[in-house]
Amino acid sequence: MAQKLRIYWCPVCETVAEILHGRSLELACCGLPMIRVDEKAADRGKEEHVPIVERTVAGTTVRVGDTPHPMDILHYVAWIEIVLEGKCYREFLKPGQRPLALFDVWSQDVVARAYCSVHGLWVGPAKAAFV
């Protein structure tokens, strides 16, 4: 069953889909089943992907990696989102931009996710640090 906020990817056209309302069905694109993208929480390579959440007087800032993630034309953070209290906030990014998003919310209990165009979906710690 497709679960709410689950991410799926098409291996043919590379479309990414997020489930907003789940039903018992198999997602398909380009005539093939879509592949569920599981969240990763620990970096293993030279690029850093785990979203880092900071609470400031301006709101909640999410940056991708202690060392900023590359934002090249073929390898970049496509979007950053936070989920809290049943709401989802997302900022879409483009190559050349900083891998950072500022959200106008002030909660410590947020879940941050970032989607890398090459390495998939990443999730950060649930508690936001105050800086």
C-alpha positions in Angstrom: 0.0 0.0 0.0 1.3 3.5 -0.8 1.7 5.4 2.4 1.3 9.1 2.9 4.5 11.2 2.2 6.2 8.2 0.7 8.4 9.0 -2.3 8.5 7.0 -5.6 10.8 7.2 -8.6 10.4 6.1 -12.2 13.5 4.3 -13.6 12.6 5.3 -17.2 11.8 9.1 -17.1 13.1 9.8 -13.6 9.8 11.3 -12.5 9.5 11.6 -8.7 6.1 11.3 -7.0 5.0 11.8 -3.4 1.9 10.2 -2.0 -0.6 12.6 -0.5 -3.4 10.2 0.1 -2.8 6.4 0.1 -4.8 3.6 -1.4 -4.0 -0.1 -2.0 -2.5 0.2 -5.5 0.8 -0.1 -7.3 2.1 3.2 -8.7 3.3 3.0 -12.4 4.9 5.3 -14.8 6.1 4.7 -18.4 4.5 1.3 -18.2 6.6 0.1 -15.3 6.1 0.0 -11.5 7.6 3.0 -9.7 10.3 2.3 -7.2 9.9 3.3 -3.6 12.6 5.6 -2.5 13.6 4.9 1.1 15.0 7.7 3.4 18.6 7.5 4.2 19.9 9.1 7.4 23.7 8.7 7.4 26.2 10.0 4.9 28.7 7.5 3.4 30.4 9.4 0.6 32.3 12.6 0.1 29.1 14.6 -0.5 27.0 15.4 2.5 23.2 14.9 2.2 21.7 14.8 5.7 19.5 17.8 6.3 20.6 19.9 9.3 17.7 21.8 11.0 18.3 25.0 13.0 15.8 27.2 14.7 16.5 30.9 14.6 14.6 34.1 15.3 13.7 34.2 11.6 12.2 30.7 11.6 13.5 27.2 10.8 16.5 26.9 8.5 17.4 23.6 6.8 20.8 23.2 5.1 22.0 20.1 3.4 25.4 19.0 4.9 27.9 20.6 7.1 29.9 21.1 3.9 27.3 22.4 1.4 26.0 19.8 -1.0 27.0 20.4 -4.7 24.4 22.2 -6.8 25.6 21.3 -10.3 23.4 20.9 -13.3 23.3 17.1 -13.0 23.9 16.7 -9.2 21.9 19.0 -6.9 19.4 19.1 -4.1 16.0 19.3 -5.9 13.9 20.1 -2.8 14.0 20.5 0.9 10.9 20.0 3.1 9.9 19.9 6.7 7.0 18.1 8.2 5.3 19.0 11.5 1.9 18.8 13.0 0.3 17.3 9.9 1.7 20.0 7.6 4.3 19.8 5.0 6.4 22.8 3.9 8.7 22.4 0.8 11.1 24.6 -1.1 12.2 23.6 -4.6 15.8 24.4 -5.5 17.7 24.7 -8.8 21.3 24.1 -9.8 23.5 27.1 -8.8 21.4 27.9 -5.7 22.6 27.3 -2.1 21.3 24.0 -0.6 19.4 25.8 2.1 15.8 26.7 2.8 14.2 29.0 5.4 10.7 28.2 6.6 8.4 30.5 8.5 7.8 28.1 11.4 9.2 27.9 14.9 8.9 24.3 16.2 11.5 22.0 17.6 9.7 18.9 16.5 10.2 18.9 12.7 11.3 16.2 10.4 13.4 17.5 7.5 13.9 15.7 4.2 16.0 16.6 1.2 16.0 15.0 -2.3 19.3 14.7 -4.2 19.0 14.3 -7.9 21.6 11.6 -7.8 21.5 10.0 -4.4 17.8 10.1 -3.5 16.0 10.9 -0.3 17.6 11.9 3.0 16.1 12.6 6.4 17.6 14.7 9.3 17.3 14.5 13.0 13.8 15.2 14.5 14.9 17.9 16.9 15.9 21.4 15.7 18.9 23.1 17.4 18.5 26.8 18.4 21.2 29.0 17.0 
